Amino acid sequence: MPNAIITGTSRGLGRALAEKLLNEGWNVWGFSRTSSKIKHERFSEHLIDITDESSVQNAVSLISQNSPGIDLLINNAGAASMNAFLLTPAKTAEALMKLNYLGTFHCLQAVGKLMVRQRRGLIINITTVAVPLALAGEAAYVASKAAVDSLTKVTAEEFKSHGITVIGLGFGPMDTDLIKAVNKEKLNQINQRIDRPHGTTLNQATDFIFEHLDKKSLTTGDLYYLGKIS
């Protein structure tokens, strides 16, 4: 029975991914700051802040003591913010970098050590079309996710000799709480640019991720987007 760790399972995409993996027969460990309310015999929840390195290390150590191995890590937890660059508070930029980049860094490092020992594993870092599109009004968010993209490429190079695949999967605006406060016209403009005029539902996003779980043609270090990037 395969084993997965997912961050940000309290809601949105993380919760949808956890539920789908559970339905497919996986054991799932969820990392989040608040409870996901998922009730399943094969789901274990760790209420931690992934920006805290020791909390992540302790949780992964505990999981490793009770699991024969980790097959999949999905670094999903993240936050977004829209502000003109000159009006973006430094605290906002710092918070986004801590959660989006350092949170991913801590989890990837802790789980990566396990995967190197077992010489197998798949790591998926969730990213965004905002990076290749260089979306105006999202400088702090784009910078934090660009750091994740670079981390994906470098760790893929370091891990590939150990049988580990690291990829990034990117999305446009998704039907989650993250876009509730975003201007509808802005969302429509982004969706048009990636040739997804109707946007992206949670089901479509989870299906896209699942398509990449068993793909034999995955190239470690690559970034794959749901939508057309030109």
N, C-alpha and C positions, 0 to 999 in steps of 0.2 A: 504494500500500500504506500503510495508516494506521499512525501511530506513537504509542506510549504510554509514559509513565513511571509506574511503580508503586512505592510505598514499602513496605517490610516484606515483601519477596519471599522471605525465607529459609524461611518456613514458613506454615502456616495459610491464612488467606484471601488474603493477598498472593500466595503461591505458586500457589494454586488459580486466582486471577484471571490471573496471568501465563501459566499453562499453557493456560487456555481462550482467551485472546487469541491466543496463538501458534497454536493449533489453528484459529482463525478467520482466520489470515492476517496478523496484525498483526506489526510490529516492536515489541519490548518492551525497555525499559531498566529494570532493577531496582535499587532502592536498599535496601541492608540492611547491618547490621554484620557478619553472618556469611553464608557462602556458602549459596545456595539449592539447589545441586547440580542446577539445571535445565541440561540440555544441549540446546541448540537453536541452529541457525545464525542465527536471527533474535532471539536473546536475548543482551543484553549486561548484565553485572553491574557495579555500582559499589559496592565495599565501603566505605561511609562512615557516619558518625554524623550523622543529619539534624539533630541539635540544634546542630551546628557550622555556622554560617552560611557560612563561607568554603568548607568542603568541599562544601556543596550548590551554591554558586555555581560552583565549579570544575567539578563534574560536569555541571551543566546547560550550561555554556559549551562543554565538550568535546562533549556530545551535539549541540548546535546547529551545531557545525562540521562534523558528519558526517551531518546529517539535514536534509531540506528543510523540516521543520516538525514540531511536536508537536500532535497532534490531541486527546490525552487525558492528563490527570493524575489519578491516583487516590491520594489521601493516605490510606493504609491503616495505616501503621505506628503502633503505640500499645501502651500497657500499662494494666493495671487493678490496683486494690488494694482490698481490703475491710477496713475497720476502723471501729469506732465513732469518731465525730469526736473525742471527747476523748482517745482513745488513738492517734490518727494522728500518727506522727512528722512533724515539719516537713520532714525530708529526703525523706520519701515524697511529700508534697504538691509539693515542689519538683521532684522527678524526674518526676512525672506531668505537671506543667505544662510542663516543658522538652520532653518527648518528644511528648505529645499535642497541645499547643498550639503551642509554638515550632517544633517539627519541621514541623508543618503550615504554619505561617507562613513559614518559610524556603523550603520547596518551592513553595508557592503564589506567593510573591513572585518567585522566580527564574524559574519557568516562566511566570508571568503576564506578565512583561516580554516573553518570546518571543511569547506568544499575542497581546499587544497589537500587536506589530509585524506579525504575520501576519493580524491581524483575524479570528481564528476560534479555536475550541477549546472543549472541555468539561472542567471540573474537578469531580471528585467527592470530597467530604470524607466519610470514614466516621465516623459518629457512633453514638449509642446511645440506646435507649429509657430508659436510666437517667436522662437529663436531664428529659424531660417527666414521668416517673414520680416524680422526686425521691426516688430509692431510698435508704432509710435504710442506713447502714453503708458508703456509697460517696461520702461528701462530697468528698474530694479528687479522685477520678476524675470525678465528675459536674461539678465546677467546671472541670476541665481541658477536658472535652468541651463544656460550655456555652460556653466561650471559643471553641472551634472553630465551634460553631453561630453565634455572633455574627459571627465572622470570615467565615463563609460568606455571611451576609446583607449585610454591608457591602461585601465585595469584589464580590458580585453586582451591587450598585448601581453601583459604580465601573467595572466591566468591561462592562456590558451594551451600552454605546454602541460598544464595540469588537468586537461579535460574539461575545463569550465568555459561556458559560453556566456558572454555579457553583451546585451543589446539594449537599445533604447527604443521605446514605442511612444510615438507622439500623437497628440490629438489637438483638434481645434476646440471651440466652445462646446462644452458638454452639459447635458441637462442635470446639473448638480447645484448645490447651494452656492458654489463659487461664483456663478454668473448671475445670481438673482439681482444684484445691484448694478449690473452692467447695462448701459444703454442698448436698447434693442437694435437700433440702427448700426451701432458699432459691431454688435454680434453678427448682424446680417452681412456687413462688409467683409468681415473675416471669413465667414462661411462661403461667401461668393469667391473669395480669393483662392480657397482650397477646393473649389468645385464640390462643395457640400451645402447647397442652398437651404436644405431642411435641417441642417445642424447634425448633431450626433447624440443619440440616446445612450443610456447606460448599457442597454442590451447590445447595441452595436459596438460599443467600446469593449465590453467583455468578450464578445464574439471575436473581435479583432485580436485581442490578446491571446485567446485560446487557440486561434489559428497558428500562432507562433510557438506554442508549447511543444509541438511534435514535429515541426518543420525540419526536414533533413537538410534543407538548402540554406539555413541560417548562416550568415557570416558574422562571426564574433566581432564586436566593435561597431557594427552597422546601426544606423538609426532608421526606423521604419515609421512612416506616417500614414494615418488614416485620412486620406485626402490627397489632393494633387499639390505638390510643392514645386514651384518653378522659379 
